[in-house]
Amino acid sequence: MIDRPSPSVAQAVVLVCTANVIRSPLAAAMLEQRLGDNVPRFEVVIKSAGLVVEPGRQATPGVQTIARRMGMDLSGHLSRPVTPDLVANAQMVLTMTEAHRSSVLRRQPAALSRTFTLAEFVRLSVDRPTEVGQLSTAVDFAHRARPRTVPADSPEDVPDPVGLPMEDLESVARQLDRLTIAIAGVITGGRYPPA
């Protein structure tokens, strides 16, 4: 079965981490929250998945706690694996780490032009908001900019806090917060955060 967005939704953004129980569901919830009522207008659907997944696992208790503090509910989240159809139907794939990006691209090399780490996409496109709802324009721009703007010492990864103290998870949440605010700005054509 092909994982397709609903007919009214034209553009899917898929966030990818390892097990789909901490970073990618939290980032997806944050991005959905940032887009808010604009999601239908901008025809964007946000999904998350993992590369090494036991399907149907809930988000970890720590990430559910952080999500609640931020006004989000991850209690209904169930992990799912990255599938060829999920990637093929995505307008953009955003990974937590360079290793995740490499893994996605080993499986589906054709996704190169629309697969980035979160930090890489922000670095390549945040100063050039796209037209409202034209995510494909921002993705194309970021892909074209990639070869000539890769800094040698750029920290691109969102670290994995699994098994670490709550402070580490909170630090990851702050990093994801900054990144998703910037990505929402790109998706909404510079209209986020609202004036």
Residue pairs with C-beta under 8 A, 6 or more apart in sequence:
1 85
2 85
2 89
3 83
3 85
3 86
3 89
4 85
4 89
5 11
5 12
5 45
5 89
6 45
8 40
8 43
9 43
9 44
9 45
10 43
10 91
11 42
11 43
11 44
11 45
11 91
11 92
11 135
11 136
12 44
12 45
12 46
12 47
12 89
12 90
12 91
12 92
13 31
13 44
13 45
13 46
13 47
13 90
13 91
13 92
13 93
13 94
13 135
13 187
14 47
14 48
14 49
14 82
14 86
14 87
14 90
14 92
14 93
14 94
15 23
15 24
15 25
15 27
15 28
15 31
15 46
15 47
15 48
15 49
15 94
15 95
15 96
15 118
16 24
16 48
16 49
16 50
16 51
16 82
16 93
16 94
16 95
16 96
16 100
16 104
17 23
17 24
17 27
17 48
17 50
17 51
17 95
17 96
17 97
17 100
17 158
17 160
18 50
18 51
18 52
18 96
18 100
18 160
18 162
19 50
19 52
19 53
19 54
19 57
19 79
19 162
20 48
20 49
20 50
20 53
20 57
20 79
20 80
20 81
21 50
21 57
21 58
21 59
21 60
21 63
21 77
21 79
22 59
22 60
22 62
22 63
22 160
22 161
22 162
22 169
22 172
23 96
23 158
23 160
23 161
23 172
23 176
24 48
24 49
24 50
24 96
25 48
25 59
25 63
25 74
25 77
25 79
26 59
26 63
26 66
26 67
26 74
26 172
26 173
26 176
27 48
27 94
27 96
27 118
27 158
27 176
27 179
27 180
28 46
28 47
28 48
29 67
29 72
29 73
29 74
29 77
30 70
30 72
30 176
30 177
30 180
31 46
31 180
31 183
31 184
32 39
32 46
32 72
33 70
33 71
33 72
34 180
34 181
34 183
34 184
34 192
34 193
35 42
35 44
35 46
35 184
35 187
35 188
35 192
38 188
38 191
38 192
39 45
39 46
41 133
42 132
42 133
42 135
42 187
42 188
43 133
44 91
44 133
44 135
44 187
47 86
47 90
48 77
48 80
49 79
49 80
49 81
49 82
49 83
49 86
50 79
50 80
50 81
50 82
51 81
51 82
51 100
51 103
51 104
53 79
53 80
53 81
53 82
54 79
55 78
55 79
55 80
55 81
56 78
56 79
56 80
57 78
57 79
58 64
58 74
58 75
58 77
58 78
58 79
59 67
59 74
59 75
59 77
60 162
62 161
62 166
62 169
63 74
63 169
63 173
64 74
64 75
66 169
66 170
66 173
67 73
67 74
70 173
70 177
82 104
82 107
84 107
84 108
87 93
87 104
87 107
87 108
87 111
87 115
88 108
88 110
88 111
90 111
90 114
91 114
91 135
91 136
91 139
92 114
92 115
92 116
92 121
92 135
92 139
93 104
93 111
93 114
93 115
93 116
94 115
94 116
94 117
94 118
94 121
94 183
95 101
95 104
95 115
95 116
95 117
95 118
96 117
96 118
96 157
96 158
96 160
97 117
97 156
97 157
97 158
97 160
98 117
98 156
98 157
99 157
100 117
101 115
101 116
101 117
101 120
104 111
104 115
105 111
105 112
105 115
112 143
113 139
113 140
113 143
114 139
114 143
116 124
116 142
116 146
117 156
117 157
117 158
118 158
118 176
118 179
118 180
118 183
119 154
119 155
119 156
119 157
119 158
119 179
120 142
120 146
120 154
120 156
121 142
121 183
121 186
122 179
122 182
122 183
122 186
123 149
123 151
123 154
124 141
124 142
124 145
124 146
124 149
125 138
125 141
125 142
125 145
125 186
126 182
126 185
126 186
128 138
128 141
128 186
129 138
129 185
129 186
129 188
129 189
129 190
130 137
130 138
130 141
130 186
130 187
130 189
131 137
131 189
132 188
132 189
132 191
133 189
134 189
135 186
135 187
138 186
138 187
158 172
158 175
158 176
158 179
159 168
159 172
161 168
161 169
161 171
161 172
181 192
181 193
184 192
184 193
185 191
185 192
185 193
